[in-house]
Structures are given as structure tokens and as C-alpha cells.
Amino acid sequence: MSSETFYEYINDYAPVLFFRLDREGRILSTNRYARQICGDLPTETRFQEILIDFQALFDFKNMTDNPSGKRLFSIKTVSGFPHSYLFVFKNIGEETLAFGHFDLEDIELLRTEVLSLNQELGNLTRSLHKKNAELKYALDHVKTLQGIIPICMHCHKIRDEKQIWDRLEKYLTERTSAELSHSICPECMEKYYPELHDEDF
């Protein structure tokens, strides 16, 4: 691969951050991928200005004088979320080339977090479906009485929507899920069964 083809690939297609820097650490140009991640950086932006951590401790001269090995940096992104990249620096003439690719540990951490969030979302969705089913069942089995119910002030029969007067217990059992059992209150016991009123039941 010729150097021209290589630079064309790096500039236009490679999923790698690429920065051309002068010997003072100012960014001269970036590739398409770097612009997607970092945005269009103003002219004369220094490399350390895109870093999240260690800006004050960043020693560009020392790094370019000893360019061997990979260095992990977290950088600012247009999304607002920092990303970690492993950088390699290479001096060519009066310029320094910086290549950055995703830190595999960072990718694995993100993948684990996404899987965990998906699992949590699945659990919440199942719980929500269960609660919705329970609520639907409850609504299907609840009958309520609303509005004004006409009731006779003497016999307590209730008039329905067909203008028929029904006993209170019939009206309630037909329109609610309540079940009625007959008993007798102390006042009625005294009124209708005075001979039994004083006996202990």
C-alpha cells in the first residue's frame, strides 16, 4: 500500500482517530472519524485541550520525545460523553501523528453495562405487563354504583333505569359483586320480635 493510499484510507475511511500535530502539540488537521467524535476543532487547538483528565499534567514534549508504547486518554466528544482511546504517537519530520483507537476494556465495560440495562429493562417490562394484567382483571371484576340512586323513603325499594321498583338487595346483587346475607338489627328485633328480644342468641 502506497503512502498516498494509506493516508487516503486513514483520512476518509479508517475507524481510528487521527490527528496531525505540530511540535508544540497544536492540531493541524484531523480525519473524518476524529471530526465525527470530537467535532470540528478550532484552529490552533492543543491536543491536551480535548482530554478530560490530566490536562495540567500533560507533557506533549516528553511524549513525543519518547513516543513508544500506547497511552490511554479519555477525550471530550460531541455527544457529551467521554470516550477512552489508546493513543500511539509517531514523529515524522516537524510533525507528530497521533492515532487513537477504542480501549478494548472500555468497550467490554460498555457492553456489560448495556447488557445489564437491557436485562433490567426486560424485568421492568415483564413486571409492568403483570401489573397491567392484574389491573385489567381487577377492573373487569369490579362493579361500582355511581350517581344519584332513587330510593323509597318508606320501604327502601330502588327505582332502576327501566322505572321498575326493586328490593334493595336485588338491586345491589345485580349491579355489584357483593353477596348479601339476611340478619336482623336490634331495633327491628325489639319491634317485630319483642318476646325474643331479651333472649341471648
N, C-alpha and C positions, 0 to 999 in steps of 0.2 A: 504494500500500500504506500503510495507516494505521500510526501508530507502535505501536499495540497489536498489530496483526498482525505487524509487523516483530519486536517483542520476543518474541512467541509463537514465531515461526519460529526466532529466534536461541536462545531458551532450550530449545526442545524438539527441533528437527529439524536445525539447521544443523551441518555437519561443520567447525565453527570453534570454537576455544577462546574463551570469553567470560568475562571477569572484571569485576565491578563493584567498584571500589576507592574507599576514602575518600581524602582529600587527603594522608594520611600513608602511603598505599600498602598499607593493610590490606585484605584481601579481604573484601568484604561478601557477595557471592554469586557463584555460577558457574553455567554452563549444563550441560545433561546431558552434552554431549560432553566438556567440561572435567572433569567428575566421572569419566567413563569413563577418561580419560587420566591424570589426576592423583590420582584417588581423592577421598574426602570430606575436605576440608582442615579442620583445626580452626579455630574462630572466632578472629579477630584474627591469622591467619597473614599475614605480609607477603609481597608479591608476590616480592621478591628471594629469599625462602626456598625457592621452588620452582625457582630457577635452579641450574644445575650450575656455570657459570663466572661469574666476576666479581661474586660476591655482595658482597664487600667494597668493590668499586669502583662498585657500582650506586647511581646518584643519581636517586631517584624524582622529587624536586622539579625537578631540571633537565630531566628527561624530560617531565614534564607541563607545565612552563613553555614547552617547545619541542617540541610533540607532532608536528610534521610529519615525514613520512618513515617508512620501515619499519625496524625493528630486529630483528636476528637473535639469538635466545636459545635455548640448549639447556636443556630443563627436565626435572625428575625425573618419572618415570612410575610407575604401579603395577606395570608389567611389570618394572621394574628397569633397563630400557634407556633411556638418554636419547634424546629426540627434539628436533630443531631446528625451531623455528617462527619465522616472520616476524610481528612484532607491530606493530600500529598503536594508538596511544593517542589518545583524544579526551576532552577535558574538557567535562562538562555540569554546570553549577552547581557544587555542592560535591563532585561525584563525578568519577572518571575511569573511562572504559570502555576496556578492553584487549581487542583482537581479535587472535587468533593463528591463522595458517594454515600448513600444511606448507611448508617451504622446498623449492622445485622441484628445486634442485640436490641436496638431501639425498635426495629421492625417487629421482632419477635414479641417485645413488650406490648407494642400497639396491637398486634394480632391477638394476644392473650386478653387484652382489655376489651377489644371488640367482641371476642367470643363470650367473655363474661357478661358484657352488656346485652348481647343477643339472648343469652340464656335467661338473664334477669327479665328482659322484655317478654320472652316467651312465657315465663312463670306468671308475670303480671297479666298477660293477655288471657292465659288459662283461668286465672283467678277471677278476672273481670267477666269472662264468659260464664263462669259458675255462678257468680253473684247475680248476673243478669238473668240467668235461668231461674234462680231462686226467687228473684223479684217478680219475674213473669208468672211463675207458679203461684206466688202469694196474691198477685193482683187478679189472676184468673179465679181464685178461690175466695176472694173477699167480696162480700156484698154489703153495700152501705145504704143507709137511708139518708136522704138529703131533702132539704126544702121544708115547706110547711105541710104537716100531715093533719087533715081534718079528723077530729076525734069527737065523738058524742060526749057531752059533759055529764050525762047521766049513766048510760050503760057502757060507755067507753068503746063502742064499736068504731071502726075506722072506715072512712069512705075512700075507695080506690079510684083509679083514673077512669073506670067504667061507671062511676057513680053508684057502685054497689057497696052496701054497708056490711062489713065482715067483722067477725070477732077479732079482737086484738091479737090473740095467739095465732090465728090462721094467717093474718096479715104479716106477722113477724116471721113465721116459719117459711112462708112463700118467698119472702124478699130478703132474708138473711140466712146465714148458715147456722144461726142459733137454734138450739133444741130446747123446748120448754117442758118443764115438769110441773104438775099441779101440786099446790100446797095451800095452806090457809094461814092468813095473818092473825095475830092475837085479837085485833078489833073485830074481825069477821067471826072468829071463833066465839067470842063473847056474845055477838049479836045473833048468830044463827044457831049456835050450839051451847046455850048457856049452861045446860046440865053437865057438859063435858069440860067447860072452861077451867074449872078448878082442879080437874084431874091432871095428874102428871103423865105426860106422854114420853 
